Amino acid sequence: MIYKPRVFSISPGTAFLPHFVDALLSGTLIDDFAPNGDIQTALADSLIYVPTRRAARALRLAFVERSDTQSTLLPTIRALGDVDEDSFLFVENHTSALNPPIGESERLLLLARLIRPWRESLPAHLRAMFGTEDVLIPAHSADAIWLAQDLAHLMDEIETEAADWSKLKDIAPDMVAEWWQITLDFLTIITQNWPQILTERQRSNPAEWRNQALTMHAEALQRAQSDKPIIAAGVSGSIPAVSHLLKVIASLPKGAVVLPGLDLHMDEEQWNALSTSNKDKTACDFFDYAENIFSHPQYHLKKLLTLMECQRDHVCEIGQQSTIKKRRMALLSEALRSASTTDKWIQIVRDDYENLCADWSFIEAINEREEALAIAVALRKAIEEPKKTAALITNDRNLARRVAAELQRFGIEANDSGGIPLAQTLPVTLLRLILENVLQPDDPIAFLSLLKHPLTTLQQNRHRLREMAENFELFILRGNTGRINLCECDQFLEKWIETYTHDHDRSEINALDQQKFEEARLLCHLLKKAVEPLASLMKQEEECTINEAAIATVEVFENFGRNEDNSLAHLYQHEAGQALSKFLRELVSDQSGLTFHLCEWPAMFSALIATRSVTPSPGGHSRLFIWGTLESRLQTVDTVVIGGLNEGSWPISTRNDAFLSRPMKMMLTLEPPEQRIGISAHDFQWAMGMDKVVMSRALRVNHTPSIPSRWLQRIETVVGKQAWKQICARGEILRHWTKMLDHTNMISDVERPCPAPPLDVRPRHFSVTEIETLRYDPYAIYAKKILRLRPLKKLIHDPSAIERGILYHAILAAFCTQIKNPNAANALDVLLSIGRKEFDKFNFPPDIEAIWWNIFENLAPHLIQWEQSLGPRERYAEVVSEKIPIGTTGVTLSGRVDRLDVLPDKTVEILDFKTGTPPSSKQVRELLFPQLALETALLMEGAFPDFQDLTPSNLFYIPLNGKGEIKSQSILLKKKEEKTYLSAVNLGEIAWKNLIALITYYQNPQQGYLSHAVPMEKRHEGDYDHLARLWEWSSGFYKEE
């Protein structure tokens, strides 16, 4: 017997699940639902299909809340799963005849194995199209996996739509562009090779298995014609196999289908226009056709009713809406009408639209942060009233996470039910850091991130390990120009200790230093032991398999995560740990046969895990929710915030398939990408039916201007200027509250710091180089010598002109000591030999050392020539002065001279080597840069005991830029326009007199250490600028670049 389809609909704005339960129990859905009045038995015999697992849980709760007794029997509730949901729980005994679906990782790896050699198998006529260029796709194994994901997506799409693969063969060369022939050849991987692999492994594609299971179940229901209630609630039928099942359910003796949000307000013209049979696809612009038909929110429901042979006016509506709610839904229906019929908008009579839209608000925030905070405020306000519920619905997971974080300032914990990528979870970040450090070493940030990761324990006490890591960072890594390799960290450490002990007297190395050495050695031992499985695999010359790489990776992962009790429980706990455990088991058991070089493994691992996500367990606030569009289906709350209403987010951007053009898809009878917009539009239409609606968007996303969602633009157009103005005004109130949250009273401008400490704590000694700092930036002296603060050394310390200067000074000092006569035949060889030894001590990164050594090799002959050009003299390098008093101030001064040369006439030349750009001679004579002048003064004051009674005759800068001939820059040579001549003695005397005046100035307790007392024309970033809050008060004479 054929029964008339029983189809119902619950409109947006009507609580779907409560009304569905009421309609079922009251007999509205199924006549004679409980013939003997035994509702409990009738419920227990019922089978209900819903779209998602979350909807299934909510429906169970709705039945419990509807029950008048403390206990109740529940119907069997199954989640069919929809296009986006991996929740297909549909397993019947009759599906045992089907080949089980292939695992996700197994499918990707098998496809990657087929893809990687594809370029070698190209037919000659297609390879000729590349000319002399190499075919670079795929470039490596990770590329093959990414391509495999695209292929898997294409397979799922074609099989979900029940399209015919064989039609690809019917696409003639003259029907597509020449380059598409390469694509068609590439697709033979899945049209010819892939079916053979599935047959050999007795597996099937997931989409094909689902289609067959649904079809077999539908056929079983059709044959059985059960008299028990079988109902599909809230399933839109976007999958053809699901649509066929719904058709069968609707025709069963006690079957019914309850549609979500069928639009009963659409006029017949627009409704009929949604039929694909009304268009000749080959005779119209396919893009416009897709925009008009497939992107409409009612397209899938129209398609389903057509399949079910059910007219729209035969669909019964469940639940009563208020008059204003009906008018509001009619308005929304008008706003979402097909683009081809929007000419009807001129006929709209905007009757009292201001009151009609009184429960709508629109937040237009400046950026994502403001939008997230405004949404949090709206949600917080919505649940102030007892028993009221609120939810954020958004496709933007970043926005969802921001809102969840902002809600915490109100003490509200809200779970993002949309989930997060598995790759971003705590255990996976540890695993990825391990792979990065082992297989892509030399990054100290990644090294420290691994050591300080919350799950890293190395069988040690967590707090003790953290202390060891911090000591290793501060004592060894920071300021080091080398690059640490996790597998060779012990060698890195021993080389550093060797350099450290060489640069310090044994008397300076105390017991604390020795303790730090031993702690660092213990840490390196633990690290080397932990990474041994991967390190051993790296030594193999042949390629490895996924199975081998995965086993070694898991061993290292567990070595790092095993706690002091030898437990691994914390690594695999909660949803993220369980999901990772399942993923790793898939890799360990892999038998795809794909081989690769181990250096490719980090990129391959990232590609394999990219599509995995983790859905949090139910929890969080009982009346406030954060949903993705899928999770929001069939849900009802009092206030909804629809967030991220920008093009590209909601709706998501459509993109053409990587392998098939639109015409090629049309030949295969596949629906265009716009059908996804139609599904998203239906979710939007459902959300807009809530009692109170807050829409939001950000003007800039990721620092880029955004475009408002097409649905926002349509609503703005339809409601009219006045109503839209009021909608925006209500949103502005929320924005105002957002700004007030972080509002503070007016803060007065920060004054330039000028601390004046007591005289007894002021410095009693200066070096020559500190005098320049005291003159230009006294506050830096205050911070360094009085507060005794030292800047934290950089973690990634790229060698700069400073390191090159230290290196060259060390080389020239050693050369000056070993070679007394630069005219010696072996002078150049000795200089290069010394240079090699000093370069080795510095442990520069290979790229820096290669460049700098080449520069030094070119510079060395010019250094010898320069030394020879100086003539006879006695050379003394790195001469250190004694501390001598500065007048009667009670303060002393000392310095170190790069080189003192004693000439035959017993006068002295002072040389200063510069690897950067030295100051001009005029600047030095004017004492703007007083270092050389003060070194001269020290010599005249007898600070160098070995050079008593010697007179300075000249001062030189020696530029060492590696650009050809070296020319000394005399400080005393003056230009013609300068009338007075300063000798070295005169310059030293003036510098000493000025120094006494400067020191005396700071012996006045009223005189403070002013920050940047003398602004420099070319300012270099100071170590203490942030402490002085420079940019808060210096806008008058410094402009930040």
JOBEL-V764061 format. One record per backbone hydrogen bond with DSSP energy under -1.0 kcal/mol. CO is the residue of the C=O (numbers start at 1). NH is the residue of the N-H. If there is no record, write none. Layout:
co	nh
CO	NH
CO	NH
This chain:
co	nh
6	257
7	316
8	259
9	318
10	261
11	14
15	19
16	20
17	21
18	22
19	23
20	24
21	25
22	26
23	28
23	29
34	37
37	39
38	42
39	43
40	44
41	45
43	46
46	76
47	231
48	78
49	233
50	80
51	81
52	56
53	57
54	58
55	59
56	60
57	61
58	62
59	63
60	64
61	65
62	66
63	67
76	48
78	50
79	89
82	85
87	89
89	91
92	95
93	96
95	98
100	204
103	107
104	108
105	109
106	110
107	111
108	112
109	113
110	114
111	115
112	116
115	118
118	121
123	127
124	128
126	129
127	130
128	131
130	133
140	144
141	145
142	146
143	147
144	148
145	149
146	150
147	151
148	152
149	153
150	154
151	155
152	156
153	157
154	158
155	159
156	160
157	161
158	163
164	167
165	168
166	169
168	171
172	175
178	181
179	182
179	183
180	184
181	185
182	186
183	187
185	188
186	189
187	190
187	191
188	192
188	193
189	194
193	197
194	198
195	199
196	200
197	201
198	203
204	102
205	209
206	210
207	211
208	212
209	213
210	214
211	215
212	216
213	217
214	218
215	219
216	220
217	221
218	222
219	223
220	224
221	225
229	47
230	256
231	49
232	258
239	243
240	244
241	245
242	246
243	247
244	248
245	249
246	250
249	252
250	6
252	255
254	230
256	232
257	8
258	234
259	10
267	271
268	272
269	273
271	274
272	275
275	278
276	279
280	283
285	289
286	290
287	291
288	292
289	293
290	295
293	296
296	299
298	302
299	303
300	304
301	305
302	306
303	307
304	308
305	310
311	314
312	315
316	9
322	326
323	327
324	328
325	329
326	330
327	331
328	332
329	333
330	334
331	335
332	336
334	337
338	341
339	342
341	344
342	345
343	346
344	347
345	348
349	351
352	356
353	357
355	358
357	360
359	693
361	695
363	697
365	699
366	700
367	371
368	372
369	373
370	374
371	375
372	376
373	377
374	378
375	379
376	380
377	381
378	382
379	383
381	384
385	388
389	639
390	625
391	641
392	627
393	643
396	400
397	401
398	402
399	403
400	404
401	405
402	406
403	407
406	409
407	410
407	412
408	411
413	621
415	417
416	419
420	614
421	424
422	425
425	429
426	430
427	431
428	432
429	433
430	434
431	435
432	436
433	437
434	438
435	439
436	440
443	447
444	448
445	449
446	450
447	451
448	452
453	456
457	460
461	465
462	466
463	467
464	468
465	469
466	470
467	471
468	472
469	473
470	474
471	475
472	476
472	477
473	478
477	480
484	442
485	488
486	489
488	492
489	493
490	494
491	495
492	496
493	497
494	498
495	499
496	500
497	501
498	502
499	503
505	508
510	514
511	515
512	516
513	517
514	518
515	519
516	520
517	521
518	522
519	523
520	524
521	525
522	526
523	527
524	528
525	529
526	530
527	531
531	535
532	536
533	537
534	538
537	540
544	596
545	549
546	550
547	551
548	552
549	553
550	554
551	555
552	556
553	557
554	558
555	559
556	560
557	561
558	562
560	457
560	458
562	459
563	566
567	563
568	571
573	577
574	578
575	579
576	580
577	581
578	582
579	583
580	584
581	585
582	586
583	587
584	588
585	589
587	590
596	544
597	600
598	601
600	604
601	605
602	606
603	607
604	608
605	609
609	612
612	422
614	420
623	390
625	392
626	417
627	394
628	632
630	633
632	635
638	692
639	391
640	694
641	393
642	696
644	646
645	709
646	649
646	650
651	648
661	665
662	666
663	667
664	668
665	670
666	669
672	675
673	676
674	678
675	679
676	680
677	681
678	682
679	683
680	684
681	685
682	686
683	687
684	688
686	689
687	690
692	640
693	361
694	642
695	363
696	645
697	365
699	706
701	704
704	701
707	647
709	713
710	714
711	715
712	716
713	717
714	718
715	719
716	720
720	724
721	725
722	726
723	727
724	728
725	729
726	730
727	362
727	731
728	732
729	733
730	734
731	735
732	736
733	737
734	738
735	739
736	740
737	741
753	1011
755	1009
758	761
759	762
764	892
766	894
770	774
771	775
772	776
773	777
776	1014
777	780
778	782
779	783
780	784
781	785
782	786
782	787
783	789
794	479
796	798
800	804
801	805
802	806
803	807
804	808
805	809
806	810
807	811
808	812
809	813
810	814
811	815
812	816
813	817
814	818
815	819
821	824
824	827
826	830
827	831
828	832
829	833
830	834
831	835
832	836
833	837
834	838
835	839
836	840
837	841
838	842
845	849
846	850
847	851
848	852
849	853
850	854
851	855
852	856
853	857
854	858
855	859
856	860
859	863
860	864
861	865
862	866
863	867
864	868
865	869
868	871
874	902
876	900
879	897
884	893
885	887
886	889
891	886
892	766
893	884
894	768
895	881
897	879
898	878
899	911
900	876
901	909
902	874
903	906
907	903
908	953
908	954
909	901
910	956
911	899
912	958
914	960
920	924
921	925
922	926
923	928
924	927
930	934
931	935
932	936
933	937
934	938
935	939
936	940
937	941
938	943
939	942
943	882
944	947
947	950
951	908
954	910
955	971
956	912
957	969
958	914
969	957
975	978
983	987
984	988
985	989
986	990
987	991
988	992
989	993
990	994
991	995
992	996
993	997
994	998
995	999
996	1000
997	1001
998	1002
1000	1003
1001	1004
1004	1007
1008	1010
1010	779
1024	1028
1025	1030
1029	1032
1030	1033
1030	1034
1034	1037
1034	1038
